[in-house]
Amino acid sequence: MKKFSDHIESLLIRYNYVVVPGLGGFVLQYRPATIAGGVFMPPGRMPGFNPQLQYDDGVLAAEIARNECITLQSAQNYIRQHVEYLCVKLTISEYVPVGRMGSMTRMPDGRLEFFPNRQADFLPDNFALSEIPLSLYENKQTGPMHNVHLRISAQNMRRYAAAVILLLGLLLMPSPESPEALRQADYADLLKTSQNFLQQQEDKALVGEEVSPSIDEPKNFHVVVSETSNLIAAEALCRQLQEEGFRESGIIRPNKTCLVIIRSCPDVEAAVEYMRKLRQTDKRFEDTWVFFYRK
């Protein structure tokens, strides 16, 4: 006979969730890539637990009855016995393992707290994805290495842009046949173009317009409001958000799941700032999160 947890894991792989009557529901959740404690965790899926899911849909009992060749009534009794045994172990042990999914404990207020196994190698989405330790080097003279951020003011940006235009003009000009022709070359048009560009940028700065490079930055940081495996439901939510004025709403599919995004930003700071404002202004979006993905 298979272990009780094996039946739960098998249903999680097929349906992404399973309800254990008398205990709660196990749900698969997307896990983004993270770096913590000098270890890189690749993206994948990990099990979660919701004690509020108590409705018995009969799926677990049917699975056990089919695999163990017993009646449905016997399968229900089998589930009840294992749940009671787990509850007894929680009263005498601090942490009780739940198969390969993780471990569970009972808090002082009676709540069940679940600690998932972040690797969860029994899931196909996590196959061959393991933690990668990162070597942290320190400079003996200057101490630990720190991130260096270069910030360029709008005024300096205009100067650099003018210099680039001037250099491109010099490179693209036809080469003269003699040094005398070089001295007689007419740079008036090139200087005029550079001066006009500087004047336009200064006019924009005076009226409060943002001066930015002409090349659009890729928007790879997405503010996610919902995750589902149902594409139709994701498209319906996306249309609803667009009708409410969130014109940048869309859907990305990094794997088998659909992520409904409400905005995409070029850097993580802008995405996190928008996420915070969204959480503060609309209670529907209290669980939004930021996801990095190249479209």
C-alpha positions as CSV (number, residue, x, y, z in Angstrom):
1,M,0.0,0.0,0.0
2,K,1.3,3.4,-0.9
3,K,1.9,6.0,1.7
4,F,-0.8,8.5,2.5
5,S,1.4,11.4,1.4
6,D,2.1,9.6,-2.0
7,H,-1.6,9.9,-2.9
8,I,-1.6,13.6,-2.1
9,E,1.6,14.3,-4.1
10,S,0.2,12.4,-7.1
11,L,-2.9,14.5,-7.1
12,L,-0.9,17.7,-6.7
13,I,1.1,16.9,-9.9
14,R,-2.1,16.3,-11.9
15,Y,-4.5,19.0,-10.5
16,N,-2.3,21.5,-8.7
17,Y,-4.3,21.2,-5.5
18,V,-5.9,18.5,-3.3
19,V,-8.2,18.8,-0.3
20,V,-7.6,16.5,2.7
21,P,-10.9,16.4,4.7
22,G,-10.5,17.4,8.3
23,L,-7.0,18.9,7.7
24,G,-7.0,21.5,4.9
25,G,-5.9,21.9,1.3
26,F,-2.5,21.6,-0.3
27,V,-2.0,24.0,-3.3
28,L,0.9,24.3,-5.7
29,Q,2.4,27.8,-5.9
30,Y,4.8,29.4,-8.3
31,R,8.3,30.1,-6.8
32,P,10.3,32.8,-8.5
33,A,14.1,32.7,-8.7
34,T,15.7,34.1,-5.6
35,I,19.2,34.6,-4.1
36,A,19.5,34.3,-0.3
37,G,22.3,33.4,2.0
38,G,24.8,33.0,-0.9
39,V,22.5,30.4,-2.6
40,F,20.7,30.8,-5.9
41,M,17.3,29.2,-6.0
42,P,16.0,28.5,-9.5
43,P,12.3,29.2,-10.4
44,G,9.9,26.4,-9.9
45,R,6.8,25.4,-7.9
46,M,6.4,24.5,-4.3
47,P,3.5,23.2,-2.2
48,G,1.5,25.5,0.1
49,F,-1.2,24.7,2.7
50,N,-4.5,26.4,3.3
51,P,-6.4,25.2,6.4
52,Q,-9.6,27.0,5.2
53,L,-10.1,24.4,2.4
54,Q,-12.3,21.9,4.2
55,Y,-14.9,21.0,1.5
56,D,-14.6,17.3,0.7
57,D,-14.8,17.0,-3.1
58,G,-14.1,13.3,-2.9
59,V,-11.1,13.4,-5.2
60,L,-8.6,12.1,-2.6
61,A,-10.9,9.3,-1.6
62,A,-11.5,8.3,-5.2
63,E,-7.8,8.3,-5.8
64,I,-7.0,6.0,-2.8
65,A,-9.9,3.7,-3.7
66,R,-8.7,3.3,-7.2
67,N,-5.0,2.7,-6.4
68,E,-5.5,0.5,-3.4
69,C,-8.5,-1.4,-4.9
70,I,-10.8,-0.7,-1.9
71,T,-14.3,0.7,-1.6
72,L,-15.0,4.4,-1.4
73,Q,-16.2,4.0,2.2
74,S,-13.0,2.3,3.1
75,A,-10.9,5.0,1.5
76,Q,-12.8,7.7,3.5
77,N,-12.1,5.8,6.7
78,Y,-8.4,5.5,5.6
79,I,-8.2,9.2,5.2
80,R,-9.9,9.9,8.6
81,Q,-7.5,7.6,10.4
82,H,-4.4,9.2,8.9
83,V,-5.7,12.7,9.7
84,E,-6.3,11.7,13.3
85,Y,-2.9,10.1,13.5
86,L,-1.3,13.3,12.1
87,C,-3.1,15.5,14.6
88,V,-2.0,13.2,17.5
89,K,1.7,13.5,16.3
90,L,1.3,17.3,16.2
91,T,0.4,17.4,19.9
92,I,3.5,15.4,20.9
93,S,6.1,16.6,18.3
94,E,7.1,20.0,17.4
95,Y,7.5,19.4,13.6
96,V,5.8,16.5,11.7
97,P,7.0,15.7,8.1
98,V,4.3,15.5,5.4
99,G,5.9,13.3,2.8
100,R,8.2,15.2,0.4
101,M,6.0,18.3,0.5
102,G,7.4,19.7,3.8
103,S,6.7,19.7,7.5
104,M,3.8,20.9,9.7
105,T,3.5,22.2,13.2
106,R,0.8,23.4,15.5
107,M,1.1,27.0,16.8
108,P,0.3,27.9,20.4
109,D,-3.1,29.4,19.3
110,G,-4.0,26.1,17.6
111,R,-3.3,27.1,14.0
112,L,-1.6,24.7,11.7
113,E,1.6,26.1,10.2
114,F,3.1,24.5,7.1
115,F,6.8,24.8,6.1
116,P,7.1,23.8,2.4
117,N,10.1,22.0,0.9
118,R,11.4,24.6,-1.5
119,Q,13.1,22.0,-3.7
120,A,10.0,19.7,-4.0
121,D,11.9,17.4,-6.4
122,F,8.9,15.2,-6.8
123,L,7.3,17.9,-9.1
124,P,8.0,17.6,-12.8
125,D,8.5,21.4,-13.0
126,N,11.4,21.2,-10.5
127,F,13.1,18.3,-12.2
128,A,16.9,18.7,-12.3
129,L,16.6,22.2,-10.7
130,S,18.8,22.3,-7.6
131,E,20.2,25.1,-5.4
132,I,23.5,26.7,-6.7
133,P,25.9,28.1,-4.1
134,L,27.4,31.4,-5.0
135,S,31.0,32.2,-4.0
136,L,31.2,35.6,-2.3
137,Y,34.6,37.2,-2.7
138,E,35.8,40.0,-0.4
139,N,38.5,42.5,-1.2
140,K,41.1,42.4,1.6
141,Q,41.9,46.1,1.3
142,T,38.5,47.7,0.8
143,G,36.3,45.1,2.6
144,P,33.2,43.5,1.2
145,M,32.2,44.3,-2.4
146,H,29.3,46.6,-2.9
147,N,27.0,47.3,-5.8
148,V,28.0,50.4,-7.7
149,H,25.2,52.5,-9.2
150,L,26.0,55.1,-11.8
151,R,23.6,58.0,-12.1
152,I,23.8,60.5,-14.9
153,S,22.0,63.8,-14.7
154,A,19.8,65.2,-17.5
155,Q,22.3,68.0,-18.2
156,N,25.2,65.5,-18.6
157,M,23.1,63.3,-20.7
158,R,22.5,66.1,-23.1
159,R,26.2,66.8,-23.3
160,Y,27.0,63.2,-24.0
161,A,24.3,63.0,-26.7
162,A,25.7,66.1,-28.4
163,A,29.3,64.6,-28.3
164,V,28.0,61.3,-29.8
165,I,26.3,63.3,-32.7
166,L,29.5,65.2,-33.3
167,L,31.7,62.0,-33.4
168,L,29.2,60.3,-35.7
169,G,29.3,63.2,-38.0
170,L,33.1,63.2,-38.1
171,L,33.2,59.4,-38.8
172,L,30.6,59.6,-41.6
173,M,32.1,62.6,-43.4
174,P,33.9,61.7,-46.7
175,S,37.7,61.7,-46.1
176,P,39.4,64.7,-47.8
177,E,42.1,64.2,-50.4
178,S,44.7,66.5,-48.8
179,P,45.5,68.2,-45.5
180,E,44.5,71.5,-47.1
181,A,41.0,70.2,-47.8
182,L,40.8,69.0,-44.2
183,R,41.5,72.5,-42.9
184,Q,39.0,74.0,-45.3
185,A,36.2,71.5,-44.4
186,D,32.9,73.2,-43.4
187,Y,31.7,72.1,-40.0
188,A,29.0,74.7,-39.8
189,D,26.1,72.3,-40.5
190,L,27.3,69.7,-38.1
191,L,27.8,72.3,-35.3
192,K,24.4,73.7,-36.1
193,T,22.8,70.3,-35.7
194,S,24.5,69.7,-32.4
195,Q,23.4,73.1,-31.1
196,N,19.8,72.6,-32.2
197,F,19.7,69.2,-30.4
198,L,21.1,70.8,-27.2
199,Q,18.5,73.7,-27.4
200,Q,15.6,71.2,-27.9
201,Q,16.7,69.2,-24.8
202,E,17.1,72.4,-22.7
203,D,13.6,73.5,-23.8
204,K,12.2,70.2,-22.7
205,A,13.9,70.5,-19.3
206,L,12.5,74.0,-18.8
207,V,8.9,72.8,-19.4
208,G,9.3,69.8,-17.1
209,E,9.5,67.1,-19.7
210,E,11.6,64.0,-18.9
211,V,14.7,63.8,-21.0
212,S,15.5,60.2,-21.7
213,P,17.6,58.3,-24.3
214,S,16.0,57.6,-27.6
215,I,16.3,53.8,-27.2
216,D,13.4,52.3,-25.2
217,E,14.5,50.2,-22.2
218,P,13.1,46.7,-22.1
219,K,10.3,46.3,-19.5
220,N,11.2,43.0,-17.9
221,F,9.9,43.6,-14.4
222,H,6.2,42.8,-14.2
223,V,3.7,43.6,-11.4
224,V,1.6,40.3,-11.1
225,V,-1.9,40.4,-9.7
226,S,-3.0,36.8,-10.3
227,E,-1.7,33.4,-11.2
228,T,-3.8,30.7,-12.7
229,S,-3.5,27.6,-15.0
230,N,-6.8,28.6,-16.7
231,L,-6.0,30.7,-19.8
232,I,-9.7,31.7,-20.2
233,A,-10.0,33.0,-16.7
234,A,-6.7,34.9,-17.1
235,E,-7.9,36.6,-20.3
236,A,-11.2,37.5,-18.6
237,L,-9.4,39.2,-15.7
238,C,-7.1,41.0,-18.1
239,R,-10.0,42.4,-20.1
240,Q,-11.7,43.5,-16.8
241,L,-8.5,45.4,-15.7
242,Q,-8.2,47.1,-19.1
243,E,-11.8,48.2,-18.9
244,E,-11.1,49.7,-15.4
245,G,-8.3,51.8,-16.9
246,F,-5.2,49.6,-16.4
247,R,-4.2,49.7,-20.1
248,E,-0.9,48.0,-19.6
249,S,-2.5,44.8,-18.3
250,G,-1.5,41.6,-20.1
251,I,-0.7,37.9,-19.7
252,I,2.7,36.2,-19.6
253,R,3.3,32.5,-19.6
254,P,6.7,31.6,-18.2
255,N,5.7,28.0,-17.9
256,K,2.4,26.1,-17.8
257,T,0.8,28.8,-15.7
258,C,-0.7,32.2,-16.7
259,L,0.5,35.3,-14.9
260,V,-1.9,38.3,-15.2
261,I,0.2,41.5,-15.0
262,I,-1.1,45.0,-14.5
263,R,2.1,46.9,-15.4
264,S,5.6,46.3,-16.8
265,C,8.6,48.4,-15.7
266,P,12.1,48.8,-17.0
267,D,13.7,48.4,-13.5
268,V,12.9,46.7,-10.2
269,E,12.7,49.9,-8.2
270,A,9.9,51.3,-10.4
271,A,8.0,48.0,-10.3
272,V,8.2,47.7,-6.5
273,E,7.1,51.3,-6.0
274,Y,4.1,50.8,-8.3
275,M,3.3,47.5,-6.4
276,R,3.4,49.4,-3.0
277,K,1.1,52.1,-4.3
278,L,-1.3,49.6,-5.7
279,R,-1.5,47.6,-2.4
280,Q,-2.2,50.8,-0.5
281,T,-4.9,52.1,-2.8
282,D,-6.8,49.0,-3.7
283,K,-7.4,46.1,-1.3
284,R,-8.0,43.7,-4.2
285,F,-4.3,43.9,-5.0
286,E,-2.9,43.3,-1.5
287,D,-1.2,40.1,-2.8
288,T,0.5,41.6,-5.8
289,W,4.2,40.7,-6.4
290,V,7.0,41.6,-8.8
291,F,8.2,39.0,-11.4
292,F,11.2,39.2,-13.7
293,Y,10.6,37.8,-17.1
294,R,11.9,38.6,-20.6
295,K,9.1,38.6,-23.1
